Amino acid sequence: MQAGFKALADRYGIALAQPLRVESLIGTTRRSRESNGHVENTYPASYQPADDFAGHFEFGLKYEEIHLEFLPVCLRQ
């Protein structure tokens, strides 16, 4: 299951100025893979954010790189 900013971009159709360099998934174990400057982090279920904007936004702020495209949506929530 996707978590963080990727989940928000897909759910809310947020157009990103640059691709996400870090994407997060919720899985069974902690794992990180990097390829060509792209990082995919997998976190155990205990990291699962609330399945709403605030939960995924907070997760993104804690564990991913900040993307300003999410701030206007955040202010509307």
C-alpha positions in Angstrom: 0.0 0.0 0.0 1.3 3.4 -0.9 1.9 6.0 1.9 2.9 9.6 2.1 3.2 12.1 -0.8 2.7 9.5 -3.6 -0.6 8.4 -2.1 -1.7 12.0 -1.9 -0.6 12.8 -5.4 -2.6 9.9 -6.8 -5.7 10.4 -4.6 -6.0 14.1 -5.2 -4.5 14.4 -8.7 -1.8 16.8 -7.6 0.5 17.7 -10.5 4.1 17.7 -9.3 6.7 20.1 -10.7 9.3 17.3 -10.3 8.9 13.6 -9.8 9.0 12.3 -6.3 12.5 11.1 -5.5 11.3 9.1 -2.5 8.3 6.9 -2.5 7.0 4.9 0.5 5.1 1.7 0.8 3.6 -0.1 3.8 4.7 -3.8 3.8 5.8 -6.4 6.3 9.5 -5.4 6.9 11.6 -2.3 6.8 13.5 -2.1 3.5 15.1 0.6 1.3 16.0 0.3 -2.4 17.7 3.0 -4.4 18.1 3.1 -8.2 19.1 6.0 -10.5 18.4 8.6 -7.8 15.0 7.1 -6.9 14.4 5.7 -3.4 11.7 3.2 -2.5 11.2 2.7 1.2 9.1 0.0 2.7 7.9 0.3 6.3 6.2 -2.2 8.6 2.5 -2.0 9.3 3.2 -0.1 12.6 4.1 3.0 10.4 0.7 2.9 8.6 -0.6 6.5 8.5 -4.3 7.4 8.9 -5.9 7.0 5.5 -6.7 10.6 5.1 -4.9 13.7 3.9 -3.5 14.6 7.3 -2.2 11.1 8.0 -0.4 10.8 4.6 0.8 14.5 4.8 2.3 13.9 8.2 3.9 10.7 7.1 5.5 12.5 4.1 6.8 15.3 6.3 8.4 12.7 8.7 9.9 10.2 6.3 10.1 11.7 2.8 11.3 14.9 1.1 9.1 18.0 1.2 7.2 19.0 -1.9 5.5 22.4 -1.8 2.8 21.3 -4.3 0.9 19.7 -1.3 0.7 22.9 0.8 -2.3 24.5 -1.1 -4.3 21.2 -0.6 -3.2 21.1 3.0 -4.6 24.6 3.6 -8.0 23.6 2.2 -8.3 20.6 4.6 
